[in-house]
Amino acid sequence: MEDTVSKLKKHDFENLDIKNLIEEVEALGISQKKELISRLMILLEHLLKRLYVDSPYDYNAWERTIRNQRAEIDLLISQVPSLQSRWEISFNDAWQRALLKVKKEYQKVSFPEECPFEQTIETILNEDIWGN
């Protein structure tokens, strides 16, 4: 990859391994999309737990995870702005996965099937959804 970057910087397009470059770019895109979904899933799991699981002892840890994931998602989106165009698809995928996971973990708790809060990037990354 370093050789490819060097050739790109030098505009040495004739000696580029285009096939390899395409594979690398595609793999990078897939990796970034997976990271966004994974981080969103963790964030949504902890938001759901914080909103619906009556366990004040755990609130601080859940809120810390929420803050950490929000910061990581914000950083990822600032580094890869094209991920914003995949927000809705990624959010919906992460929501379904997070919901399944918390339902298995907390079988006696009633969780909503539909997301109970606004799904915009701004809301998910900034708003104190539980109202403290």
CORPEQUI-V330649 format. One record per residue. N is the residue number from 0. RES is the residue in three letters. SS is DSSP state (A for helix, B for strand, O for the rest). PSI is psi in radians with two decimals (none if undefined). NEAR is the number of other C-alpha atoms within 8 Angstrom. Layout:
# CORPEQUI-V330649
<<N RES SS PSI NEAR> <N RES SS PSI NEAR>>
This chain:
# CORPEQUI-V330649
<<0 MET O -0.68 6> <1 GLU A -0.68 5> <2 ASP A -0.72 6> <3 THR A -0.77 10> <4 VAL A -0.76 8> <5 SER A -0.79 8> <6 LYS A -0.66 12> <7 LEU A -0.76 10> <8 LYS A -0.58 7> <9 LYS O 0.01 6> <10 HIS O 0.56 6> <11 ASP O 1.16 9> <12 PHE A -0.45 7> <13 GLU A -0.52 4> <14 ASN A 0.19 6> <15 LEU O 2.47 10> <16 ASP O 1.52 7> <17 ILE A -0.75 6> <18 LYS A -0.80 6> <19 ASN A -0.71 7> <20 LEU A -0.78 11> <21 ILE A -0.78 8> <22 GLU A -0.73 8> <23 GLU A -0.77 9> <24 VAL A -0.75 8> <25 GLU A -0.77 8> <26 ALA A -0.69 8> <27 LEU A -0.76 8> <28 GLY A -0.76 8> <29 ILE A -0.76 8> <30 SER A -0.75 8> <31 GLN A -0.69 9> <32 LYS A -0.73 10> <33 LYS A -0.70 8> <34 GLU A -0.74 8> <35 LEU A -0.83 12> <36 ILE A -0.76 12> <37 SER A -0.81 9> <38 ARG A -0.68 11> <39 LEU A -0.71 14> <40 MET A -0.81 12> <41 ILE A -0.77 10> <42 LEU A -0.84 12> <43 LEU A -0.66 11> <44 GLU A -0.81 12> <45 HIS A -0.56 12> <46 LEU A -0.77 11> <47 LEU A -0.78 12> <48 LYS A -0.77 10> <49 ARG A -0.63 12> <50 LEU A -0.60 7> <51 TYR A -0.28 9> <52 VAL O 2.11 9> <53 ASP O 1.51 5> <54 SER O 1.26 6> <55 PRO A -0.54 6> <56 TYR A -0.57 5> <57 ASP A -0.17 7> <58 TYR A -0.80 9> <59 ASN A -0.77 8> <60 ALA A -0.74 7> <61 TRP A -0.73 12> <62 GLU A -0.63 10> <63 ARG A -0.77 8> <64 THR A -0.71 10> <65 ILE A -0.84 11> <66 ARG A -0.78 8> <67 ASN A -0.80 8> <68 GLN A -0.67 12> <69 ARG A -0.79 12> <70 ALA A -0.74 9> <71 GLU A -0.69 9> <72 ILE A -0.75 12> <73 ASP A -0.77 9> <74 LEU A -0.80 8> <75 LEU A -0.79 9> <76 ILE A -0.61 11> <77 SER A -0.56 7> <78 GLN A -0.51 6> <79 VAL O 1.32 7> <80 PRO A -0.44 7> <81 SER A -0.32 7> <82 LEU A -0.38 11> <83 GLN A -0.61 7> <84 SER A -0.28 6> <85 ARG A 0.13 8> <86 TRP A -0.91 9> <87 GLU A -0.81 8> <88 ILE A -0.80 7> <89 SER A -0.73 12> <90 PHE A -0.84 11> <91 ASN A -0.72 8> <92 ASP A -0.85 9> <93 ALA A -0.67 13> <94 TRP A -0.85 12> <95 GLN A -0.76 8> <96 ARG A -0.76 9> <97 ALA A -0.73 12> <98 LEU A -0.78 12> <99 LEU A -0.77 8> <100 LYS A -0.82 9> <101 VAL A -0.55 12> <102 LYS A -0.65 11> <103 LYS A -0.67 7> <104 GLU A -0.62 6> <105 TYR O 1.30 8> <106 GLN O -0.40 8> <107 LYS O -0.08 4> <108 VAL O 2.43 8> <109 SER O 1.97 7> <110 PHE O 2.59 8> <111 PRO O 2.52 6> <112 GLU O -0.64 5> <113 GLU O 2.56 4> <114 CYS O 2.19 8> <115 PRO O 0.03 5> <116 PHE O 2.86 5> <117 GLU O 2.43 7> <118 GLN O 0.29 9> <119 THR O 2.76 6> <120 ILE A -0.78 7> <121 GLU A -0.80 7> <122 THR A -0.85 9> <123 ILE A -0.62 10> <124 LEU A -0.24 10> <125 ASN A -0.54 7> <126 GLU O 2.44 7> <127 ASP O 1.48 6> <128 ILE O -0.51 6> <129 TRP O -0.05 6> <130 GLY O 0.45 4> <131 ASN O none 3>>
